[in-house]
Amino acid sequence: MRRSKYTRPAWLGEQGEGGQGTADKPRLTTSAMIASLAAPDQRTAPAPFGHALAKLAEERPEIVGLTADLGKYTDLHIFAQKHPERFYQMGMAEQLLISAAAGMAREGFQPFATTYAVFAARRAYDFICMAIAEENLDVKIVCALPGLTTGYGPSHQATEDIAIFRGLPNMTILDPCDAHEIAQAVPAIADHKGPVYMRLLRGNVPLVLDEYGYKFELGKAKTIRDGNDVLIISTGLMTMRALEAAEALREDKVDVAVLHVPTIKPLDTETILREVGKGGRLVVVAENHTVVGGLGEAVAGLLLRSGTVPKAFRQVGLPDEFLDAGALPTLHDRYGISTAAMARSIREWL
């Protein structure tokens, strides 16, 4: 596990993940580094990416798995247990990880390379650009800890990864919502020939979209629920939050629609323009990413170029600054991406 430049937060305790706590401060069961986003009573599925990839590899011998000393923390250890002869541990060297994946793709393999999102976006960007994207190689880069999904501060918080990769030609970008979607996205990106960057929720991942009969399709946005007052266009874990906020706002007689956009690039322009074009609704784009360069600005640019003018346009996202270290629930509320914070913002905007 990588070490942050930050000292161990006091709330984490002294003894291992979550600490042991004290008489006046009970033990926290959520680690700062690998925190579960699931509520205590929420349904979850363990390691959906690892299990989906291991299952897919049973029928596709060309699939190989590589990681930069983070197999356990990207759920690739599931694949390694099932297919040890096709698993490659590259050590703490993201440039080597990406270069090896590019070489394997040239030889006819289909590499799934995993690390943390910050290390792929910041350390290995030039290698991804020149060795993979420019050559349009069939490499899947699957990265944990996207956005604000860790409390260990800027050294581990990938708040700008989508902005970094959106400018790369040939690069497909995904931000799945839950375990149900991750399991469906793995075979879909394997069927797609070309480079893919996928944000990953790992560990015990919430199950949400199966309750709505949702089916993932690469490049497609889908309306999860309809509403006449507000349209939330969301991606990743923020779709969970959008659905929860919609239920909370219903108590205030506010009717909220949720449009889930798992594929950031290429953007499903037709569906977005159709939903926004219905008119009369506040449009809110929600993402677990800085408001600079992510889904919000992608949608805003699309609306401007097409001449589509919503009633009003707002963003729920992370601020353009380096974020604090701390407990995730506190940070999510502080930076406005918790369910309660989103609902509060929408009430104010209305």
C-alpha positions in Angstrom: 0.0 0.0 0.0 1.3 3.4 -0.9 2.1 5.9 1.8 0.5 9.3 1.8 2.5 12.4 2.8 -0.2 12.9 5.4 0.1 11.7 9.0 -2.4 9.1 10.2 -5.6 10.9 11.1 -6.5 10.7 14.8 -10.0 9.5 14.1 -8.6 6.4 12.4 -7.2 5.0 15.6 -3.9 3.4 16.5 -4.3 -0.3 15.6 -4.7 -1.1 11.9 -7.6 -0.4 9.5 -10.3 1.4 11.4 -8.4 1.5 14.7 -9.7 0.1 18.0 -11.2 3.3 19.2 -11.5 4.5 22.8 -14.3 4.7 25.5 -15.5 8.1 24.3 -14.7 7.5 20.6 -16.0 4.2 19.2 -14.0 2.3 16.6 -14.7 3.4 13.1 -15.3 0.4 10.8 -14.6 2.4 7.6 -10.9 2.9 6.6 -9.7 6.2 5.3 -7.9 4.5 2.5 -10.4 1.8 1.2 -13.7 3.0 2.4 -17.0 1.3 1.6 -19.6 3.6 0.2 -22.5 1.4 1.3 -24.8 2.3 4.1 -24.9 -0.2 7.0 -28.2 -1.8 5.7 -27.5 -1.5 2.0 -27.2 -4.5 -0.3 -23.6 -5.0 -1.7 -21.7 -7.4 -3.8 -18.0 -8.3 -3.1 -15.3 -7.4 -5.7 -17.6 -7.2 -8.7 -14.8 -6.3 -11.1 -12.5 -9.1 -10.0 -15.2 -11.7 -10.2 -16.5 -10.5 -13.6 -13.0 -10.5 -15.1 -12.1 -13.9 -13.7 -15.3 -15.4 -15.2 -14.9 -13.7 -18.5 -11.3 -14.9 -18.8 -12.5 -18.5 -18.6 -13.7 -18.2 -22.1 -11.2 -15.6 -23.4 -7.6 -16.9 -23.2 -6.3 -13.6 -24.5 -7.2 -11.7 -21.3 -4.3 -11.0 -18.9 -4.3 -9.0 -15.7 -1.5 -6.6 -14.6 -1.2 -4.4 -11.5 1.3 -2.1 -9.9 1.5 -3.7 -6.4 -2.2 -3.1 -5.9 -3.9 -6.3 -6.8 -5.8 -6.6 -3.5 -6.9 -3.0 -3.6 -8.2 -3.1 -7.1 -9.9 -6.6 -6.7 -7.5 -8.0 -9.3 -6.5 -10.6 -6.7 -9.7 -12.5 -7.6 -8.4 -12.8 -11.1 -5.0 -13.8 -9.9 -6.4 -16.6 -7.8 -8.4 -18.1 -10.7 -5.8 -17.5 -13.4 -2.3 -17.2 -11.8 -0.5 -18.0 -15.1 -2.1 -14.8 -16.6 -1.4 -12.4 -13.7 1.5 -10.1 -13.7 2.7 -8.1 -10.7 4.7 -5.1 -12.0 5.6 -3.5 -8.6 5.4 0.1 -7.7 6.1 1.3 -11.3 3.1 2.6 -13.2 5.1 3.5 -16.3 6.3 -0.1 -16.4 2.8 -1.3 -15.9 1.5 0.7 -18.9 4.4 -0.1 -21.1 4.1 -3.9 -20.4 0.3 -3.7 -21.1 1.0 -1.9 -24.4 3.6 -4.6 -25.4 1.2 -7.4 -24.6 -1.6 -5.7 -26.6 0.7 -5.6 -29.6 1.3 -9.3 -29.3 -2.5 -10.1 -29.3 -3.3 -10.2 -25.7 -6.0 -8.1 -24.1 -4.5 -6.5 -20.9 -6.5 -5.3 -18.0 -4.2 -3.0 -16.1 -5.1 -1.9 -12.6 -3.8 0.7 -10.2 -5.1 3.8 -8.3 -6.6 6.5 -10.5 -4.1 9.1 -9.2 -1.2 7.0 -10.3 -2.5 6.3 -13.7 -3.5 9.9 -14.4 -0.5 11.6 -12.9 2.4 9.2 -13.1 1.7 7.3 -16.2 -0.1 9.8 -18.4 2.6 10.2 -21.1 2.9 6.4 -21.4 -0.8 6.0 -21.7 -0.9 8.8 -24.3 2.0 7.7 -26.5 2.1 3.9 -26.0 -1.6 3.1 -25.8 -3.9 6.0 -27.0 -1.9 7.1 -29.9 -1.5 3.5 -31.1 -5.2 2.8 -30.4 -4.2 -0.4 -28.6 -6.7 -2.7 -26.9 -5.7 -2.0 -23.2 -8.2 -1.6 -20.4 -7.0 0.7 -17.6 -9.2 0.1 -14.5 -8.5 2.3 -11.6 -9.7 2.4 -8.0 -10.1 5.3 -5.6 -11.7 7.7 -8.2 -12.6 11.2 -7.1 -13.3 11.5 -3.4 -13.5 7.8 -2.4 -10.6 8.0 0.0 -9.9 10.2 3.0 -6.1 10.2 2.6 -5.9 13.6 0.9 -4.6 14.9 -2.5 -1.9 12.2 -2.9 -4.7 9.6 -3.3 -7.8 11.5 -4.3 -8.2 11.4 -8.1 -10.4 14.4 -8.4 -9.2 15.4 -11.9 -8.6 12.1 -13.7 -11.6 12.5 -16.1 -10.4 16.0 -17.0 -6.9 14.6 -17.7 -8.1 11.7 -19.9 -11.0 13.4 -21.7 -8.6 15.2 -24.0 -6.9 11.9 -25.2 -8.1 10.8 -28.7 -9.2 7.2 -28.9 -9.8 6.9 -25.2 -13.2 5.6 -24.0 -14.0 6.8 -20.4 -16.4 5.0 -18.0 -17.6 5.8 -14.5 -19.9 2.9 -13.4 -22.4 3.5 -10.6 -22.6 0.2 -8.7 -21.7 -3.5 -8.5 -24.5 -4.4 -11.0 -23.1 -2.0 -13.6 -19.5 -2.9 -13.0 -20.2 -6.6 -13.6 -21.9 -5.7 -16.9 -19.3 -3.2 -18.0 -16.4 -5.7 -17.9 -17.6 -7.9 -20.8 -18.8 -4.8 -22.6 -15.4 -3.1 -22.6 -13.7 -6.4 -23.5 -15.9 -6.5 -26.6 -14.8 -2.9 -27.5 -11.5 -2.9 -29.3 -9.5 0.1 -28.2 -8.2 1.8 -25.1 -10.6 2.2 -22.1 -10.2 4.1 -18.8 -12.7 2.8 -16.2 -13.1 4.2 -12.8 -13.6 1.5 -10.2 -15.5 1.1 -7.0 -14.0 -1.9 -5.2 -14.5 -4.1 -2.2 -18.1 -4.4 -1.1 -19.8 -2.3 -3.7 -23.5 -1.2 -3.3 -26.2 -2.7 -5.4 -28.7 -0.1 -6.7 -29.4 -0.2 -10.4 -30.7 -3.8 -10.5 -33.8 -2.5 -8.7 -34.6 -0.4 -11.7 -34.1 -3.2 -14.3 -31.1 -1.3 -15.6 -28.8 -2.8 -18.3 -25.5 -1.3 -19.2 -24.7 -0.4 -22.8 -21.4 1.1 -23.7 -21.8 4.7 -24.9 -25.4 5.0 -23.8 -27.1 7.2 -21.1 -30.3 6.0 -19.6 -33.2 7.6 -17.7 -33.5 5.8 -14.4 -36.5 7.7 -13.2 -38.7 10.5 -14.7 -39.6 13.8 -13.1 -41.1 17.2 -14.1 -39.2 19.7 -11.9 -35.5 18.7 -11.9 -33.3 16.7 -14.3 -30.2 15.3 -12.6 -27.6 14.1 -15.1 -25.2 12.0 -13.1 -22.4 9.5 -13.4 -20.6 7.0 -11.1 -21.5 6.9 -7.5 -23.4 10.2 -7.8 -26.2 8.3 -9.6 -26.8 6.5 -6.3 -26.8 9.9 -4.5 -29.1 11.4 -7.2 -31.7 8.6 -6.7 -31.6 9.1 -2.9 -31.8 12.8 -3.2 -34.8 12.4 -5.6 -36.6 10.4 -2.9 -35.8 13.0 -0.3 -37.0 15.8 -2.5 -40.3 14.0 -3.3 -41.3 14.7 0.3 -41.1 18.4 -0.6 -43.3 17.8 -3.7 -40.3 18.2 -6.0 -40.4 15.8 -8.9 -36.9 14.7 -9.9 -35.7 12.8 -13.0 -32.3 11.0 -13.0 -30.4 10.4 -16.2 -27.4 8.1 -15.6 -24.4 8.7 -17.9 -21.8 5.9 -17.3 -19.9 6.6 -20.5 -18.2 10.0 -20.2 -16.5 9.7 -23.6 -18.0 9.2 -26.1 -20.9 11.1 -24.7 -24.4 10.1 -25.5 -25.3 13.4 -27.0 -28.6 12.3 -28.5 -30.1 11.2 -25.2 -28.8 14.2 -23.2 -30.2 16.7 -25.7 -33.5 14.9 -25.8 -33.9 14.9 -22.0 -32.7 18.5 -21.6 -34.8 19.6 -24.6 -38.0 18.6 -22.8 -37.7 22.0 -21.2 -39.1 23.5 -18.0 -36.7 21.7 -15.6 -33.7 22.7 -13.6 -30.7 20.7 -15.0 -28.2 19.6 -12.4 -25.0 17.6 -13.4 -23.7 15.6 -10.5 -20.2 13.9 -10.5 -17.6 12.7 -8.1 -15.0 14.8 -9.8 -13.8 18.4 -9.9 -16.3 20.8 -11.6 -13.4 21.6 -14.0 -13.2 19.4 -17.1 -15.5 16.6 -16.2 -19.1 15.6 -17.1 -20.5 19.0 -16.1 -18.4 20.9 -18.5 -18.9 18.2 -21.2 -22.7 18.6 -20.9 -22.5 22.4 -20.7 -20.4 22.5 -23.9 -22.8 20.2 -25.7 -25.8 22.3 -24.7 -24.0 25.5 -25.8 -23.0 24.1 -29.2 -26.4 22.7 -29.9 -28.3 25.9 -28.9 -30.3 23.9 -26.2 -31.1 26.2 -23.3 -32.4 24.7 -20.1 -34.5 26.5 -17.5 -31.3 26.7 -15.4 -28.0 24.8 -15.3 -26.1 23.9 -12.1 -23.3 21.6 -11.1 -22.8 19.3 -8.1 -19.2 18.3 -7.9 -15.9 18.8 -6.1 -14.4 22.3 -5.9 -11.4 23.4 -7.9 -9.0 22.9 -5.0 -6.9 20.3 -3.2 -9.2 18.6 -0.7 -8.7 17.8 2.9 -7.9 14.4 4.5 -10.5 13.0 6.9 -13.5 10.7 7.3 -15.3 10.2 4.0 -18.9 11.0 5.3 -17.6 14.3 6.7 -15.7 15.1 3.5 -18.6 14.3 1.2 -20.9 16.6 3.1 -18.3 19.3 3.3 -17.7 19.3 -0.4 -21.3 19.0 -1.4 -21.6 15.4 -2.9 -23.4 13.7 -0.1 -27.1 12.9 -0.6 -28.2 15.5 2.0 -25.9 18.1 0.5 -27.2 17.5 -3.0 -30.8 17.8 -1.8 -30.0 21.0 0.1 -28.4 22.5 -3.0 -31.3 21.6 -5.2 -33.8 23.1 -2.8 -31.8 26.4 -2.8 -31.6 26.5 -6.6 -35.3 25.9 -6.9 
